[in-house]
Amino acid sequence: MRGTGYDTKKGVYVTVCTQAAPNPQSTCIGGVNIDGSASSSVWVSSNPPNYAVGLTTPFLPDGSFTVDLVVVAKSGTLDCTVIKCGVVTRSDHLRYTDRTQDVFVPISFSN
């Protein structure tokens, strides 16, 4: 997955999520990947906190990134073969209410 035009001072998660209505929080596969163990969620940050140094993928100086992401259609009760999902970027847990980095790119799966 590739992204461009991001603010390098703000970290983001790259993952698969449902398409949320304007206010509700979307549900995501992989969730918050603070420890770097989830292959279906990647934390991109050039300024991670001390506990995350080495666990994040840094932005390039121009605000772009390239990451490998495992994309799956189903996880727990989330089934992207029946509801609309997409690959998203969203602010990391350090700026949880900041929606300026949010991007939703629709994806589809066949049954």
TIMI-2910 file (N, C-alpha, C, CB; in pm, 1 decimal, decimal comma, always signed):
<rs>
+----------+----------+----------+----------+----------+----------+----------+----------+----------+----------+----------+----------+------+
!      n_x !      n_y !      n_z !     ca_x !     ca_y !     ca_z !      c_x !      c_y !      c_z !     cb_x !     cb_y !     cb_z ! resn !
+----------+----------+----------+----------+----------+----------+----------+----------+----------+----------+----------+----------+------+
!    +85,0 !   -117,0 !     +0,0 !     +0,0 !     +0,0 !     +0,0 !    +89,7 !   +123,4 !     +0,0 !    -96,8 !     -0,3 !   +122,3 !  Met !
!    +44,1 !   +222,7 !    -72,9 !   +119,1 !   +347,6 !    -77,8 !    +27,3 !   +463,4 !    -44,4 !   +183,6 !   +367,9 !   -216,0 !  Arg !
!    +84,5 !   +564,6 !    +17,4 !    +11,5 !   +686,3 !    +47,2 !   +100,8 !   +805,5 !    +23,5 !    -40,6 !   +685,5 !   +191,1 !  Gly !
!    +40,7 !   +919,9 !     -8,6 !   +117,1 !  +1042,7 !    -30,7 !    +43,9 !  +1160,7 !    +31,0 !   +140,8 !  +1066,6 !   -181,6 !  Thr !
!   +119,1 !  +1265,8 !    +60,1 !    +60,3 !  +1390,9 !   +107,0 !    +26,3 !  +1397,2 !   +254,3 !    -60,4 !  +1417,4 !    +31,3 !  Gly !
!    +84,4 !  +1311,6 !   +335,2 !    +54,4 !  +1309,4 !   +478,1 !   +142,7 !  +1406,4 !   +555,4 !    +71,3 !  +1168,7 !   +533,4 !  Tyr !
!    +93,1 !  +1452,7 !   +669,5 !   +168,6 !  +1537,1 !   +760,6 !   +262,3 !  +1446,6 !   +839,9 !    +73,8 !  +1619,3 !   +855,4 !  Asp !
!   +392,1 !  +1459,1 !   +819,9 !   +489,4 !  +1369,2 !   +882,6 !   +499,1 !  +1386,8 !  +1033,4 !   +625,0 !  +1390,5 !   +821,5 !  Thr !
!   +436,3 !  +1491,2 !  +1087,5 !   +436,4 !  +1511,4 !  +1232,8 !   +327,0 !  +1431,6 !  +1302,5 !   +420,0 !  +1658,8 !  +1264,9 !  Lys !
!   +235,9 !  +1371,3 !  +1222,2 !   +121,8 !  +1297,8 !  +1276,1 !   +128,0 !  +1153,3 !  +1228,9 !    -11,9 !  +1363,5 !  +1233,6 !  Lys !
!   +123,0 !  +1058,8 !  +1321,5 !   +122,9 !   +917,9 !  +1285,4 !    -13,7 !   +870,1 !  +1241,3 !   +170,5 !   +835,0 !  +1401,0 !  Gly !
!    -15,2 !   +764,1 !  +1158,9 !   -139,9 !   +704,7 !  +1113,0 !   -131,6 !   +553,1 !  +1121,2 !   -172,0 !   +749,2 !   +969,5 !  Val !
!   -248,1 !   +490,2 !  +1128,6 !   -259,8 !   +346,8 !  +1109,6 !   -310,7 !   +323,5 !   +968,5 !   -354,2 !   +282,0 !  +1216,1 !  Tyr !
!   -260,1 !   +220,5 !   +904,8 !   -308,7 !   +176,8 !   +774,5 !   -369,3 !    +39,7 !   +799,5 !   -193,1 !   +172,9 !   +663,4 !  Val !
!   -498,9 !    +23,1 !   +767,9 !   -568,5 !   -101,1 !   +798,5 !   -694,6 !   -112,4 !   +712,2 !   -604,3 !   -108,1 !   +949,2 !  Thr !
!   -771,3 !   -218,2 !   +729,4 !   -899,0 !   -236,7 !   +660,9 !  -1010,2 !   -209,0 !   +761,9 !   -911,5 !   -381,6 !   +600,0 !  Val !
!  -1104,2 !   -122,0 !   +722,3 !  -1213,9 !    -84,4 !   +811,7 !  -1345,1 !    -80,0 !   +735,0 !  -1186,2 !    +51,9 !   +878,0 !  Cys !
!  -1455,0 !    -80,4 !   +811,2 !  -1585,9 !    -56,9 !   +752,1 !  -1595,9 !    +91,1 !   +716,2 !  -1700,9 !    -99,7 !   +849,4 !  Thr !
!  -1689,1 !   +122,8 !   +629,0 !  -1713,3 !   +262,2 !   +597,3 !  -1807,9 !   +316,6 !   +702,3 !  -1771,2 !   +279,6 !   +453,5 !  Gln !
!  -1759,7 !   +405,1 !   +785,8 !  -1839,8 !   +459,1 !   +896,1 !  -1932,0 !   +569,7 !   +847,8 !  -1749,2 !   +511,7 !  +1007,5 !  Ala !
!  -2044,6 !   +583,7 !   +914,5 !  -2131,8 !   +698,4 !   +892,5 !  -2056,4 !   +822,1 !   +940,9 !  -2270,5 !   +681,7 !   +967,1 !  Ala !
!  -2107,6 !   +943,4 !   +916,5 !  -2030,9 !  +1062,7 !   +951,4 !  -1977,5 !  +1069,6 !  +1094,9 !  -2114,5 !  +1180,0 !   +927,6 !  Pro !
!  -2051,9 !  +1024,2 !  +1193,9 !  -2003,9 !  +1035,2 !  +1331,4 !  -1955,0 !   +905,9 !  +1395,3 !  -2110,8 !  +1090,1 !  +1414,4 !  Asn !
!  -2018,4 !   +791,7 !  +1371,9 !  -1976,4 !   +670,8 !  +1441,8 !  -1835,5 !   +626,5 !  +1403,8 !  -2073,5 !   +559,3 !  +1413,5 !  Pro !
!  -1772,0 !   +559,0 !  +1495,3 !  -1638,7 !   +502,5 !  +1473,3 !  -1651,0 !   +378,3 !  +1386,1 !  -1569,2 !   +468,4 !  +1608,4 !  Gln !
!  -1563,8 !   +364,3 !  +1288,6 !  -1566,3 !   +244,2 !  +1205,2 !  -1500,3 !   +128,5 !  +1279,4 !  -1495,3 !   +269,6 !  +1069,8 !  Ser !
!  -1535,3 !     +7,1 !  +1238,3 !  -1475,4 !   -113,9 !  +1293,3 !  -1363,9 !   -156,8 !  +1199,4 !  -1581,6 !   -227,9 !  +1311,6 !  Thr !
!  -1249,0 !   -196,4 !  +1255,1 !  -1133,2 !   -227,2 !  +1172,1 !  -1077,6 !   -365,9 !  +1200,3 !  -1025,1 !   -123,7 !  +1193,3 !  Cys !
!  -1022,3 !   -426,2 !  +1096,1 !   -947,4 !   -550,7 !  +1109,8 !   -805,8 !   -512,3 !  +1148,5 !   -950,3 !   -636,5 !   +977,3 !  Ile !
!   -754,9 !   -571,0 !  +1252,0 !   -618,8 !   -539,2 !  +1294,1 !   -613,1 !   -439,4 !  +1406,5 !   -541,0 !   -487,3 !  +1179,1 !  Gly !
!   -709,2 !   -347,8 !  +1411,2 !   -716,3 !   -252,4 !  +1521,0 !   -592,3 !   -166,5 !  +1537,2 !   -741,5 !   -324,6 !  +1647,0 !  Gly !
!   -561,1 !   -132,3 !  +1659,6 !   -446,1 !    -48,8 !  +1692,5 !   -324,1 !   -139,2 !  +1705,4 !   -470,4 !    +32,9 !  +1824,2 !  Val !
!   -223,5 !   -114,6 !  +1625,0 !   -104,6 !   -200,0 !  +1621,3 !    +11,3 !   -133,6 !  +1693,9 !    -64,9 !   -231,7 !  +1476,1 !  Asn !
!     -1,8 !   -117,3 !  +1824,8 !    +98,8 !    -47,5 !  +1904,0 !   +227,9 !   -127,2 !  +1916,1 !    +44,4 !    -17,2 !  +2041,7 !  Ile !
!   +219,9 !   -259,4 !  +1915,8 !   +341,5 !   -339,4 !  +1937,4 !   +402,0 !   -397,2 !  +1809,3 !   +310,9 !   -452,0 !  +2031,5 !  Asp !
!   +344,9 !   -365,7 !  +1694,2 !   +401,1 !   -411,4 !  +1567,3 !   +376,6 !   -557,1 !  +1535,7 !   +545,6 !   -387,0 !  +1566,4 !  Gly !
!   +284,6 !   -622,5 !  +1606,0 !   +263,7 !   -766,1 !  +1588,3 !   +154,3 !   -801,4 !  +1488,1 !   +230,8 !   -827,7 !  +1719,7 !  Ser !
!    +71,8 !   -706,3 !  +1447,9 !    -40,7 !   -735,2 !  +1358,8 !     -2,9 !   -707,4 !  +1214,1 !   -163,8 !   -652,4 !  +1398,3 !  Ala !
!    -14,6 !   -807,1 !  +1128,0 !    +19,2 !   -788,6 !   +986,6 !    -93,2 !   -721,9 !   +908,5 !    +52,6 !   -922,1 !   +923,4 !  Ser !
!   -210,8 !   -708,5 !   +970,9 !   -323,0 !   -645,8 !   +902,4 !   -343,8 !   -500,7 !   +945,5 !   -449,2 !   -725,2 !   +927,3 !  Ser !
!   -249,0 !   -445,5 !  +1018,5 !   -251,9 !   -305,4 !  +1059,0 !   -107,9 !   -257,7 !  +1071,7 !   -330,5 !   -285,8 !  +1193,6 !  Ser !
!    -76,2 !   -146,6 !  +1006,7 !    +60,1 !    -93,4 !  +1010,7 !    +56,6 !    +47,1 !  +1068,5 !   +124,8 !    -93,2 !   +869,0 !  Val !
!   +148,1 !    +76,5 !  +1160,0 !   +159,6 !   +208,9 !  +1220,0 !   +268,0 !   +284,0 !  +1144,8 !   +191,8 !   +200,6 !  +1373,4 !  Trp !
!   +231,3 !   +395,3 !  +1083,0 !   +326,3 !   +479,3 !  +1010,1 !   +347,2 !   +606,2 !  +1091,7 !   +275,1 !   +512,4 !   +864,6 !  Val !
!   +472,5 !   +630,7 !  +1132,0 !   +503,8 !   +748,6 !  +1212,3 !   +652,6 !   +778,5 !  +1203,2 !   +461,4 !   +728,2 !  +1359,6 !  Ser !
!   +683,8 !   +904,0 !  +1181,5 !   +824,0 !   +947,1 !  +1181,0 !   +868,2 !   +997,5 !  +1317,3 !   +845,4 !  +1056,0 !  +1076,9 !  Ser !
!   +771,6 !  +1015,2 !  +1408,0 !   +800,5 !  +1066,6 !  +1542,2 !   +733,0 !   +981,4 !  +1648,8 !   +754,9 !  +1212,6 !  +1555,0 !  Asn !
!   +762,0 !   +850,6 !  +1653,5 !   +692,4 !   +766,6 !  +1751,1 !   +740,8 !   +793,1 !  +1892,8 !   +711,0 !   +619,7 !  +1716,9 !  Pro !
!   +657,3 !   +760,8 !  +1991,3 !   +702,6 !   +770,6 !  +2130,3 !   +814,4 !   +668,8 !  +2154,9 !   +584,1 !   +747,2 !  +2229,3 !  Pro !
!   +886,9 !   +686,5 !  +2262,9 !  +1001,6 !   +599,8 !  +2293,1 !   +968,4 !   +451,5 !  +2287,2 !  +1055,5 !   +632,5 !  +2429,3 !  Asn !
!   +852,1 !   +411,5 !  +2337,6 !   +817,2 !   +268,8 !  +2340,5 !   +793,0 !   +210,7 !  +2200,6 !   +693,1 !   +247,9 !  +2426,2 !  Tyr !
!   +778,6 !   +295,8 !  +2100,0 !   +748,2 !   +247,2 !  +1964,9 !   +863,6 !   +263,8 !  +1866,1 !   +627,4 !   +319,1 !  +1911,8 !  Ala !
!   +977,6 !   +312,2 !  +1912,3 !  +1092,4 !   +326,9 !  +1822,2 !  +1128,0 !   +188,8 !  +1767,8 !  +1215,5 !   +392,2 !  +1896,0 !  Val !
!  +1135,5 !   +176,9 !  +1637,4 !  +1163,9 !    +49,5 !  +1572,7 !  +1040,0 !    -30,5 !  +1536,7 !  +1250,6 !    -32,3 !  +1660,7 !  Gly !
!   +922,7 !     +9,8 !  +1586,6 !   +798,5 !    -61,5 !  +1557,0 !   +717,3 !     +5,9 !  +1447,1 !   +714,5 !    -72,8 !  +1682,1 !  Leu !
!   +747,6 !   +131,7 !  +1419,2 !   +671,1 !   +205,6 !  +1319,5 !   +747,0 !   +211,0 !  +1186,9 !   +640,5 !   +347,7 !  +1369,6 !  Thr !
!   +673,0 !   +236,7 !  +1081,7 !   +731,0 !   +262,2 !   +950,5 !   +735,4 !   +413,3 !   +933,8 !   +648,5 !   +192,7 !   +834,5 !  Thr !
!   +851,8 !   +471,9 !   +908,8 !   +857,0 !   +617,7 !   +896,7 !   +805,2 !   +667,0 !   +761,4 !   +999,4 !   +666,2 !   +917,6 !  Pro !
!   +752,5 !   +788,1 !   +761,8 !   +717,5 !   +856,2 !   +638,0 !   +846,2 !   +894,2 !   +565,1 !   +629,6 !   +982,1 !   +665,8 !  Phe !
!   +838,8 !   +905,1 !   +434,2 !   +946,1 !   +968,2 !   +358,8 !   +933,3 !  +1118,8 !   +381,8 !   +939,3 !   +931,5 !   +204,7 !  Leu !
!  +1038,1 !  +1197,8 !   +357,5 !  +1032,1 !  +1341,8 !   +385,8 !   +915,8 !  +1415,2 !   +319,6 !  +1159,4 !  +1405,5 !   +342,6 !  Pro !
!   +866,9 !  +1365,1 !   +206,3 !   +755,9 !  +1431,6 !   +136,3 !   +617,8 !  +1390,7 !   +187,4 !   +764,4 !  +1402,0 !    -11,0 !  Asp !
!   +612,2 !  +1311,5 !   +295,8 !   +483,8 !  +1270,1 !   +352,1 !   +425,0 !  +1146,6 !   +287,5 !   +386,5 !  +1380,9 !   +340,7 !  Gly !
!   +506,3 !  +1072,5 !   +213,8 !   +457,7 !   +949,0 !   +152,2 !   +506,5 !   +827,6 !   +230,4 !   +503,7 !   +939,8 !     +5,4 !  Ser !
!   +446,9 !   +712,5 !   +201,4 !   +488,7 !   +587,7 !   +264,3 !   +452,8 !   +472,1 !   +172,7 !   +422,9 !   +570,2 !   +403,8 !  Phe !
!   +520,8 !   +360,0 !   +192,2 !   +487,4 !   +232,8 !   +128,2 !   +495,9 !   +126,5 !   +235,4 !   +582,9 !   +200,3 !     +6,8 !  Thr !
!   +389,5 !    +48,1 !   +252,8 !   +386,2 !    -57,5 !   +354,2 !   +327,1 !   -184,2 !   +294,6 !   +304,7 !    -13,0 !   +478,0 !  Val !
!   +361,3 !   -296,9 !   +353,7 !   +296,7 !   -424,2 !   +322,5 !   +183,3 !   -443,4 !   +421,4 !   +398,2 !   -544,0 !   +328,2 !  Asp !
!    +67,1 !   -480,5 !   +371,4 !    -50,6 !   -497,4 !   +455,4 !   -121,3 !   -625,8 !   +414,4 !   -145,9 !   -374,9 !   +444,2 !  Leu !
!   -149,1 !   -711,6 !   +511,4 !   -227,1 !   -832,2 !   +484,8 !   -373,7 !   -791,7 !   +486,0 !   -197,6 !   -945,9 !   +590,6 !  Val !
!   -440,9 !   -808,5 !   +372,7 !   -580,9 !   -769,0 !   +359,8 !   -666,1 !   -895,4 !   +361,6 !   -605,2 !   -686,0 !   +228,8 !  Val !
!   -755,1 !   -904,4 !   +460,8 !   -845,9 !  -1018,5 !   +471,5 !   -989,5 !   -967,5 !   +469,4 !   -818,2 !  -1100,8 !   +601,3 !  Val !
!  -1080,8 !  -1051,8 !   +423,2 !  -1221,7 !  -1013,0 !   +410,2 !  -1299,9 !  -1028,6 !   +539,6 !  -1287,6 !  -1094,8 !   +302,4 !  Ala !
!  -1256,8 !  -1120,2 !   +626,7 !  -1333,2 !  -1149,1 !   +747,2 !  -1241,4 !  -1158,7 !   +868,6 !  -1412,6 !  -1279,0 !   +730,3 !  Lys !
!  -1290,8 !  -1106,0 !   +980,2 !  -1220,9 !  -1117,6 !  +1107,8 !  -1324,1 !  -1100,4 !  +1218,2 !  -1105,3 !  -1011,7 !  +1120,5 !  Ser !
!  -1340,4 !  -1202,9 !  +1300,7 !  -1442,2 !  -1198,1 !  +1405,0 !  -1579,5 !  -1180,0 !  +1342,5 !  -1413,0 !  -1084,7 !  +1505,0 !  Gly !
!  -1652,9 !  -1078,2 !  +1387,3 !  -1785,9 !  -1053,3 !  +1332,8 !  -1783,3 !   -960,6 !  +1210,9 !  -1874,6 !   -993,9 !  +1440,0 !  Thr !
!  -1668,2 !   -906,5 !  +1178,5 !  -1656,3 !   -817,8 !  +1062,7 !  -1642,9 !   -900,3 !   +935,4 !  -1535,3 !   -722,7 !  +1078,4 !  Leu !
!  -1734,5 !   -879,2 !   +840,5 !  -1734,9 !   -953,6 !   +714,4 !  -1746,3 !   -855,6 !   +598,8 !  -1851,1 !  -1056,9 !   +710,4 !  Asp !
!  -1634,5 !   -828,2 !   +534,3 !  -1630,3 !   -730,7 !   +424,5 !  -1684,2 !   -786,4 !   +293,3 !  -1488,4 !   -682,9 !   +403,8 !  Cys !
!  -1731,9 !   -910,9 !   +293,8 !  -1800,1 !   -961,5 !   +174,5 !  -1946,3 !   -919,6 !   +174,5 !  -1789,0 !  -1114,6 !   +166,6 !  Thr !
!  -1998,0 !   -872,8 !   +289,5 !  -2138,4 !   -832,6 !   +298,1 !  -2157,3 !   -685,1 !   +336,2 !  -2209,6 !   -919,8 !   +398,5 !  Val !
!  -2055,7 !   -619,6 !   +388,8 !  -2063,8 !   -476,5 !   +419,2 !  -1948,9 !   -405,2 !   +349,8 !  -2059,9 !   -450,9 !   +573,2 !  Ile !
!  -1965,1 !   -275,7 !   +326,5 !  -1864,8 !   -197,9 !   +254,4 !  -1743,6 !   -170,9 !   +343,4 !  -1925,0 !    -65,4 !   +204,4 !  Lys !
!  -1626,2 !   -209,4 !   +293,3 !  -1500,5 !   -188,4 !   +364,5 !  -1401,4 !   -119,2 !   +272,5 !  -1442,6 !   -322,6 !   +416,1 !  Cys !
!  -1291,9 !    -75,3 !   +330,5 !  -1187,5 !    -12,8 !   +251,3 !  -1056,1 !    -14,8 !   +325,5 !  -1225,4 !   +129,4 !   +215,3 !  Gly !
!   -950,3 !    +11,9 !   +252,5 !   -820,2 !    +34,3 !   +314,7 !   -822,4 !   +178,8 !   +361,6 !   -698,8 !     +5,3 !   +214,8 !  Val !
!   -786,8 !   +200,9 !   +486,1 !   -795,7 !   +335,3 !   +542,9 !   -664,2 !   +377,1 !   +606,8 !   -908,0 !   +342,2 !   +645,8 !  Val !
!   -647,8 !   +508,1 !   +614,7 !   -551,1 !   +565,2 !   +707,6 !   -632,7 !   +644,8 !   +807,2 !   -442,0 !   +654,9 !   +634,4 !  Thr !
!   -589,7 !   +640,3 !   +930,7 !   -655,6 !   +716,1 !  +1036,5 !   -549,8 !   +753,5 !  +1138,6 !   -772,3 !   +634,6 !  +1102,4 !  Arg !
!   -570,4 !   +863,3 !  +1206,1 !   -472,9 !   +908,8 !  +1304,6 !   -443,4 !   +801,2 !  +1407,0 !   -522,3 !  +1033,9 !  +1374,1 !  Ser !
!   -318,8 !   +794,7 !  +1448,9 !   -281,2 !   +695,0 !  +1548,8 !   -340,6 !   +730,9 !  +1685,2 !   -127,5 !   +683,4 !  +1558,3 !  Asp !
!   -315,8 !   +647,6 !  +1784,8 !   -376,3 !   +665,6 !  +1917,1 !   -326,2 !   +790,7 !  +1989,5 !   -349,0 !   +544,1 !  +2002,4 !  His !
!   -221,6 !   +854,0 !  +1939,7 !   -170,4 !   +976,4 !  +2001,6 !   -251,2 !  +1099,6 !  +1961,4 !    -24,4 !   +996,5 !  +1964,2 !  Leu !
!   -325,8 !  +1089,2 !  +1850,9 !   -410,2 !  +1198,8 !  +1801,4 !   -546,1 !  +1142,4 !  +1760,2 !   -342,2 !  +1272,7 !  +1681,1 !  Arg !
!   -602,3 !  +1064,4 !  +1845,3 !   -721,8 !   +986,5 !  +1814,5 !   -837,2 !  +1069,8 !  +1760,6 !   -766,7 !   +914,1 !  +1936,5 !  Tyr !
!   -854,3 !  +1191,9 !  +1806,3 !   -966,7 !  +1274,2 !  +1761,9 !   -934,2 !  +1358,1 !  +1638,8 !  -1010,9 !  +1364,6 !  +1873,7 !  Thr !
!   -811,4 !  +1355,1 !  +1590,4 !   -769,5 !  +1431,2 !  +1472,3 !   -807,1 !  +1352,3 !  +1347,2 !   -615,6 !  +1460,6 !  +1475,5 !  Asp !
!   -901,0 !  +1401,3 !  +1269,9 !   -948,4 !  +1329,9 !  +1151,1 !   -883,6 !  +1380,9 !  +1021,4 !  -1099,6 !  +1342,5 !  +1140,8 !  Arg !
!   -781,2 !  +1467,0 !  +1030,8 !   -720,7 !  +1526,7 !   +911,6 !   -640,9 !  +1428,3 !   +826,9 !   -631,8 !  +1639,4 !   +952,2 !  Thr !
!   -605,1 !  +1314,1 !   +879,6 !   -526,7 !  +1216,0 !   +804,6 !   -614,2 !  +1100,6 !   +752,9 !   -413,9 !  +1160,9 !   +892,7 !  Gln !
!   -744,8 !  +1108,6 !   +775,4 !   -834,6 !  +1000,2 !   +736,0 !   -850,8 !   +991,3 !   +584,4 !   -970,6 !  +1019,1 !   +801,2 !  Asp !
!   -832,3 !   +872,2 !   +532,7 !   -856,5 !   +842,5 !   +392,0 !   -924,3 !   +705,4 !   +386,6 !   -722,1 !   +844,9 !   +307,3 !  Val !
!  -1025,6 !   +691,0 !   +300,8 !  -1096,0 !   +564,5 !   +282,3 !  -1091,6 !   +529,3 !   +134,2 !  -1243,8 !   +573,0 !   +334,3 !  Phe !
!  -1030,3 !   +415,1 !   +101,1 !  -1024,4 !   +367,2 !    -36,6 !  -1104,9 !   +236,8 !    -41,2 !   -874,1 !   +345,8 !    -85,4 !  Val !
!  -1222,5 !   +239,6 !   -106,3 !  -1309,5 !   +120,9 !   -106,6 !  -1240,3 !     -2,1 !   -168,2 !  -1438,8 !   +151,4 !   -183,7 !  Pro !
!  -1269,5 !   -117,7 !   -110,3 !  -1225,1 !   -245,2 !   -165,2 !  -1345,6 !   -339,0 !   -165,5 !  -1104,8 !   -305,6 !    -82,4 !  Ile !
!  -1339,2 !   -443,9 !   -245,0 !  -1447,7 !   -541,7 !   -244,1 !  -1390,4 !   -681,2 !   -252,2 !  -1545,6 !   -517,1 !   -360,0 !  Ser !
!  -1467,3 !   -774,8 !   -205,0 !  -1432,5 !   -916,8 !   -203,9 !  -1549,5 !   -993,8 !   -262,8 !  -1398,8 !   -967,1 !    -58,9 !  Phe !
!  -1522,6 !  -1101,9 !   -328,2 !  -1632,4 !  -1184,8 !   -377,4 !  -1653,6 !  -1299,8 !   -280,4 !  -1603,5 !  -1237,9 !   -521,1 !  Ser !
!  -1775,7 !  -1348,2 !   -272,7 !  -1808,6 !  -1460,7 !   -183,4 !  -1760,3 !  -1591,0 !   -242,4 !  -1960,0 !  -1468,0 !   -157,4 !  Asn !
+----------+----------+----------+----------+----------+----------+----------+----------+----------+----------+----------+----------+------+
</rs>
